[in-house]
Amino acid sequence: MEYNKVIAVTGLPGLYELLSSKADGAIVRSLDDKSTRFVSSRIHNFSHLESIEIYTVRDNVNLVDVLKAMESSSEKLPDEKDNAALKTYFSKVYPDLDFDRVYSSDLKKMVKWFTVLKNNDVEIKLTEVEEEAVEEPVEAEAAAPAPAAKTAGKTKKTEAEEEPVTGKAAKAKKPATTKKKEEEEAPAKEARKKPAAKASAAKAGKEAAGKPKKTTKKK
């Protein structure tokens, strides 16, 4: 039998094994006479032994600590009806108990419970909580492309854009389309220049026509 299944029921003597729980109570089996019964939660309260704590002069301790101290002690168990013997026994087995708050009825109950547990070969220990395996998070950078390659490409492009072009290199790098465009536009530029010359000649003729002709009188 496991220690975490052992319970105490208020209003009932001894200890019980919790067989099953119901909405209005529980089915339990007595560790004394092995009888099975239904216990109503409306009338009784249930306490798991592994959840019970005991007052000490320092911090509270679990009942398991006191029961284990009793198990490892060579002191003979006292008479349950002798309050003085109970206090003397626990003063030797677990001297840190706060006897102002742990009453003789509590000492008597611990002796009874210890006897019942040993008679039923119950191992006195708390339930071990299994630690859940924690998976290490996968870093997002591992899945992302290497930033070094990306940076290198960007640097190369930047250098090409910022490199100054001078001298022959400038002419060599001049696009072919620009040269062809200039050749096509050359005649048009020359054509635009000729009307300007004609306009100057026309202006000169007009000015000449406006001047009166000199006439020579015959003598």
PyMOL commands that set and color helices and strands:
alter all, ss='L'
color gray80, all
select helices_A, chain A and resi 3-5+49-51+63-72+83-93+104-119+140-143+147-162+167-172+176-210
alter helices_A, ss='H'
color red, helices_A
select strands_A, chain A and resi 6-9+16-22+25-30+36-40+46-48+53-54+61-62
alter strands_A, ss='S'
color yellow, strands_A
deselect
rebuild
show_as cartoon
